[in-house]
Amino acid sequence: MPLLTFSADKNSETVLALWIAAAGVLITGLAGCLAGLFTPWLLLLAALTGALTVFAALWYPPRYAAALHGSFDGTAVRAVKGVLWKRELYVPASALRTVESGSTPLQRRCHCRTMVLRFAGGAVLLPLLPEEETERLSKALEAVSSDELPPEIPETEQ
Amino acid sequence: MFRPHPLYCYYDSKKWILLLLLPVLRVVFSPRDIVSILLASLRDVAAAVLLIGYSVAKWKRARYSLHGGLAMRHGLFYRRTLWISAEDAASVEMERSPLMWLMGGRRVRVNTAGLRRRADATIYLPSSATRNVLMEGSAHKRCRRYAARAFPVAVMSASSSNAALGLLTLAPAVRQAGQILGREMTGEVYNLMDRLLSIGLPPLFNTITNVLVLGWAYAFLRTFTRTAGFYAERDGEQLHVTSGLLTRRDVYIDCERITALELRQTLFMRLFSLHTVTITAAGYGREKGARPLVIPAARPRELGAALDVLLPEYPICAGSLRPVKSALWRYVWPPLLLTAGSLLPLYFGGVWTTLAAVWFLAGAWWLFIRLTGYFRAGFGVGRGAVTMRYPRGLALYEIHVPCEVADCLIIHRNPWEQRNGTCTVELRCFGEKRRRHRVRALPYEAAAMLAGRLLEMDAPVKK
């Protein structure tokens, strides 16, 4: 089987940047509300979270997308993810029980998906993969697992 | 189809039977005329009788059959029919408490490979029926046997008994007994402990110590009675484990379904050079507080001989990759911090000195474990197995997993590890407790190479 590679793209960066921005706006808004309720000093916290959100939304997504990559050679899925805390995953194809992919409306709009590889001892997530690559990987994993099924036993007449 | 043993009624309605004791307790503790006592107890007794009657009706309708597996039908309102084929049963546990021995019945739990909190099927059978069932599987002559000695088992029980677990089990029982027998009873228990264990501590610490010692003693007795008389036999592809002093448990495990072998050693057991060996097999050790033991406690030579007898074909390899020398600090800083924290109560002096001493001892205990853990830690892939040695909590672990059941290997690298070229290796595989095995501070390049080797070995094995 040819080596199948996958990695995040520009769309993944956009989704991640929007997620960070939404979370940042929410936290900044909450800090602003608390400042209104208790003390104006909390506006400093709101300003700080706002600044952090802008920084994180600009700095993190390109690095995350650059770090997320992997491959499937017919026997195992290998993937690397994480910017500061790096994680290298090695999952044998035959250990996989189910392969699942899901997408939120935002992910659908940006044509990317999250893949969940489930095995007996737990599951690993490959978030924000491009739609076509997710489909190719799912099909390849399905093909491998269907090859492993035992041959059907013909029914004998009694 | 047969009806289960009448013990079914007792265990199904066990919690309600206590309500029937209320009239007796009322006669003992508030002597009045019999009519008023009966009237006062009427509601409780009627409720209990109704619920017990419901259990009896359930028992009368319940049926089971043992042909090629277990077929079971039970329930009144919600009728359940269950079928487990003999091939799907990963482990079968047969239990005999003193009451079951008197009544001539047994509790049989059948477990399959599914991840569930309880057994897939629990059934009460007459002892003759269980004998027939188990004789079917033991056609071979049993010649390979390991029996645990009493002293190592006592050391293991003392070491692994958890005061908190003992308290959690014991405290509700004492409180409930206090409510039934009068408030004085609870006080009497703790006063007795005070008299037995008066070691000159300040009153506050004395009470805490008494409570902890009581909890530990209870947990010790529980573990010891559960593990005493332990022996394991290898019979063809089946492993038969028997244990228990009062309640006897026979567990039959399919050796092909053993997915991990774990050696555990606490610091206390290290003093006696003892190891505990547990396995991961679907269903075995699933019950609360149970541990899937195959060797409760043994010295290295005895351990090797016992494993040769019980699991000769199980793949094992050496953990050749060791943590880097500069990583000692990573292993010891948490216990060092804890130990240093004991200076705080020491600074206040007075009664806090005792707390500081206890705090310091706890920190030092943990420090020794982490230090030993650092020198023993390792990771290896070879001979069809993955091996990991690491410290976790207050014990040292060594785990051997066949390559084909190693589901996922993850290499973690935080910024600090990226800078000094090390990593943390995590292995995930099937287990009843869903635990992750982690070895810290391994050299990154070598760990990545071993991960690649695992996948290379895994592919042909699975094909």
Interface residues (C-beta under 8 A of the other chain):
Chain A: T75 A76 R78 L84 W85 K86 R87 E88 L89 Y90 V91 P92 S94 A95 F119 A120 G121 G122 V124 E148
Chain B: E404 V405 A406 D407 C408 L409 I410 I411 H412 R413 N414 P415 Q418 R428 C429 F430 G431 R434 A448 A451 G452 L454 L455 D458 A459 K462 K463
